[in-house]
Amino acid sequence: MTQTGSTALTVVAWISLAVAFACAGAILWDLHVRGERQRMAVMEWVWPITALYWGPVALWAYLRHGRASARAPEGDWWPTAKGVAHCGAGCTLGDVVGEWVVYLTAFSIGAFASSAANDLLAMYAVDFVLAWTFGVAFQWFSIVPMREGVGRLEGIWLAIKADTLSIVAFQVGLFGFMALTHLVLWRPPLTIASPGYWLMMQVGMVAGFFTAWPMNAWLIRRGWKERM
């Protein structure tokens, strides 16, 4: 597809982004104005960030099962869903920051500087480093408060062990979809300054959520990741 006549894409993108931000705002209002503070403080970041790509789905999940006063459903799917959302929040934060870093600095990767794929490769490199950093930090704030006797330094290693594979699995879905949009669906590729680009990022993050699901289920079963 070309960007000629992309008015419809722009309209859909703005609507999707507006709805997502409204859902994130509603969660923040419930948390900080209505006083539904989370038992695990880091989840007060996870829920609104998750709403930035899942939109109404995240708001529904939060109101139905995620509020401090709500009762979580029985079964294994809910801890896995929260585990993926937790990982995805760190990845999302890292990816968003990374995209703007690459865009504003025109960062490129040496031998690929003149390649059509350079922008994509540069974004992958920066996004992954930042996503891993934020993801491990989020995990640290889950492990250290919940496990008795775990010190701060030990918590760093446990966080790396718990979330590295999960982050990789999430980025597989996101990076794969963004490669599809960058190299196949849009010619020329959408730019980061366009709303359509961020609509594609939302879809990519949803794809990442699903590719990270099996890995998170496995990590939780192994006891490497907290059952939240």
C-alpha positions as CSV (number, residue, x, y, z in Angstrom):
1,M,0.0,0.0,0.0
2,T,1.1,3.6,-0.6
3,Q,0.5,6.5,1.6
4,T,-1.4,8.3,-1.2
5,G,-5.0,8.9,0.0
6,S,-4.1,7.8,3.6
7,T,-6.8,10.0,5.1
8,A,-8.7,7.0,6.3
9,L,-5.6,5.6,8.0
10,T,-5.0,8.9,9.7
11,V,-8.6,9.2,11.0
12,V,-8.6,5.6,12.3
13,A,-5.2,6.2,13.9
14,W,-6.2,9.3,15.7
15,I,-9.4,7.6,17.0
16,S,-7.4,4.6,18.2
17,L,-4.8,6.8,19.9
18,A,-7.5,9.0,21.5
19,V,-9.4,6.0,22.8
20,A,-6.2,4.4,24.2
21,F,-5.1,7.6,26.0
22,A,-8.7,8.0,27.4
23,C,-8.6,4.5,28.7
24,A,-5.2,5.1,30.3
25,G,-6.5,8.3,31.8
26,A,-9.5,6.5,33.2
27,I,-7.2,4.0,34.9
28,L,-5.0,6.7,36.4
29,W,-8.1,8.5,37.7
30,D,-9.3,5.3,39.4
31,L,-5.9,4.7,40.9
32,H,-5.0,8.2,42.1
33,V,-8.2,10.0,42.5
34,R,-10.7,7.3,43.6
35,G,-7.9,5.7,45.7
36,E,-7.9,2.2,44.1
37,R,-4.1,1.9,44.7
38,Q,-2.5,-1.4,43.8
39,R,-1.0,-3.7,46.3
40,M,2.1,-4.0,44.0
41,A,3.1,-0.4,43.3
42,V,4.7,-1.1,39.9
43,M,1.2,-2.2,38.6
44,E,0.2,1.4,38.8
45,W,2.5,1.9,35.9
46,V,1.7,-1.3,34.2
47,W,-2.1,-0.8,33.8
48,P,-2.1,2.6,32.2
49,I,0.8,1.7,29.9
50,T,-1.0,-1.5,28.8
51,A,-4.0,0.7,28.0
52,L,-1.9,2.6,25.5
53,Y,-2.0,-0.3,23.1
54,W,-4.9,-2.5,24.4
55,G,-7.2,0.4,24.9
56,P,-10.7,-0.7,26.0
57,V,-9.5,-4.3,26.5
58,A,-7.0,-3.1,29.2
59,L,-9.6,-0.9,30.8
60,W,-12.1,-3.7,31.0
61,A,-9.5,-6.1,32.4
62,Y,-8.5,-3.5,35.0
63,L,-12.0,-2.7,36.1
64,R,-13.1,-6.3,36.1
65,H,-10.1,-8.0,37.7
66,G,-7.3,-5.6,38.2
67,R,-8.6,-3.1,40.8
68,A,-7.4,-3.6,44.4
69,S,-11.0,-4.3,45.4
70,A,-11.6,-6.7,42.6
71,R,-11.5,-10.4,42.8
72,A,-9.1,-12.1,40.4
73,P,-10.6,-15.0,38.4
74,E,-9.5,-18.5,39.1
75,G,-7.3,-20.4,36.8
76,D,-3.9,-19.9,35.2
77,W,-4.8,-17.4,32.5
78,W,-5.0,-14.4,34.8
79,P,-1.5,-14.6,36.3
80,T,-0.1,-15.2,32.8
81,A,-2.0,-12.2,31.4
82,K,-0.7,-10.0,34.2
83,G,2.8,-11.4,33.7
84,V,2.7,-10.5,30.0
85,A,1.2,-7.1,30.7
86,H,4.0,-6.5,33.2
87,C,6.6,-7.4,30.7
88,G,4.8,-5.6,27.9
89,A,4.7,-2.3,29.9
90,G,8.4,-2.2,30.2
91,C,8.8,-3.1,26.5
92,T,6.3,-0.5,25.5
93,L,8.0,2.2,27.5
94,G,11.4,1.3,26.1
95,D,10.1,1.0,22.5
96,V,8.3,4.4,22.6
97,V,11.4,6.1,24.0
98,G,13.7,4.3,21.6
99,E,11.7,5.2,18.5
100,W,11.9,8.9,19.4
101,V,15.7,8.6,20.2
102,V,16.3,7.1,16.8
103,Y,14.1,9.6,15.0
104,L,15.5,12.7,16.7
105,T,19.1,11.7,16.5
106,A,19.0,10.1,13.1
107,F,20.9,7.2,14.6
108,S,22.2,4.6,12.0
109,I,24.1,1.4,12.1
110,G,27.5,1.6,10.4
111,A,27.6,-0.5,7.3
112,F,23.8,-0.3,7.0
113,A,23.8,3.5,6.8
114,S,22.8,3.6,3.2
115,S,20.5,0.6,3.3
116,A,16.8,0.9,3.0
117,A,16.5,-1.2,6.1
118,N,18.8,1.0,8.2
119,D,16.0,2.8,10.0
120,L,14.4,-0.4,11.0
121,L,17.7,-2.0,12.2
122,A,18.6,1.1,14.2
123,M,15.2,1.1,15.9
124,Y,15.4,-2.6,16.7
125,A,18.8,-2.0,18.4
126,V,17.8,1.0,20.5
127,D,14.3,-0.3,21.2
128,F,15.6,-3.7,22.5
129,V,18.2,-2.2,24.8
130,L,15.7,0.2,26.3
131,A,12.9,-2.3,26.4
132,W,15.2,-4.8,28.2
133,T,16.3,-2.1,30.7
134,F,12.8,-1.0,31.5
135,G,11.5,-4.5,31.6
136,V,14.1,-5.7,34.0
137,A,13.6,-2.7,36.2
138,F,9.8,-3.4,36.3
139,Q,10.5,-7.0,37.2
140,W,12.9,-5.9,40.0
141,F,10.1,-3.9,41.5
142,S,8.0,-7.1,41.6
143,I,10.6,-9.5,42.9
144,V,12.3,-7.5,45.7
145,P,9.1,-6.4,47.5
146,M,7.4,-9.8,47.2
147,R,10.3,-12.2,48.1
148,E,11.5,-12.2,51.7
149,G,15.3,-12.2,52.1
150,V,16.0,-11.0,48.6
151,G,18.5,-8.2,48.5
152,R,18.7,-5.4,46.0
153,L,21.7,-6.9,44.1
154,E,20.3,-10.4,44.1
155,G,17.1,-8.9,42.9
156,I,18.8,-7.6,39.8
157,W,19.9,-11.1,38.7
158,L,16.5,-12.6,39.5
159,A,14.8,-9.9,37.5
160,I,17.2,-10.5,34.5
161,K,16.5,-14.3,34.8
162,A,12.7,-13.7,35.1
163,D,12.2,-11.3,32.2
164,T,14.9,-11.5,29.6
165,L,13.2,-14.4,27.7
166,S,9.8,-12.8,28.1
167,I,11.1,-9.5,26.7
168,V,12.7,-11.3,23.7
169,A,9.4,-13.1,23.0
170,F,7.4,-9.8,23.2
171,Q,9.8,-8.1,20.9
172,V,9.6,-10.9,18.3
173,G,5.9,-10.1,17.8
174,L,6.4,-6.4,17.8
175,F,9.5,-6.3,15.6
176,G,8.0,-8.9,13.2
177,F,4.9,-6.8,12.7
178,M,6.8,-3.5,12.4
179,A,9.1,-5.2,9.7
180,L,6.0,-6.1,7.8
181,T,4.6,-2.6,7.9
182,H,8.0,-1.0,7.1
183,L,9.1,-3.3,4.3
184,V,5.8,-4.6,2.8
185,L,2.6,-2.8,3.7
186,W,3.6,0.8,3.3
187,R,5.8,2.2,0.5
188,P,7.4,4.5,1.4
189,P,7.3,3.5,5.1
190,L,5.2,5.5,7.5
191,T,7.2,8.0,9.5
192,I,7.3,8.2,13.3
193,A,5.8,11.6,13.1
194,S,2.6,10.2,11.6
195,P,-0.4,8.9,13.6
196,G,-0.6,5.9,11.3
197,Y,2.9,4.8,12.5
198,W,1.7,4.7,16.1
199,L,-1.4,2.8,15.1
200,M,0.9,0.2,13.6
201,M,2.9,0.2,16.8
202,Q,-0.3,-0.5,18.8
203,V,-1.1,-3.5,16.6
204,G,2.6,-4.6,16.9
205,M,2.4,-4.5,20.7
206,V,-0.8,-6.6,20.7
207,A,1.1,-9.1,18.5
208,G,4.0,-9.0,21.0
209,F,1.5,-9.7,23.8
210,F,0.5,-12.9,22.2
211,T,4.0,-14.1,21.2
212,A,5.1,-13.5,24.8
213,W,2.2,-15.4,26.3
214,P,3.6,-19.0,26.0
215,M,7.0,-17.9,27.4
216,N,5.4,-16.1,30.4
217,A,3.3,-19.2,31.2
218,W,6.5,-21.3,31.1
219,L,8.4,-18.8,33.3
220,I,5.6,-18.7,35.9
221,R,5.4,-22.5,36.0
222,R,9.2,-22.7,36.5
223,G,8.9,-20.2,39.4
224,W,11.3,-17.8,37.7
225,K,8.6,-15.2,37.4
226,E,6.3,-14.0,40.1
227,R,2.7,-15.2,40.0
228,M,0.9,-11.9,40.3
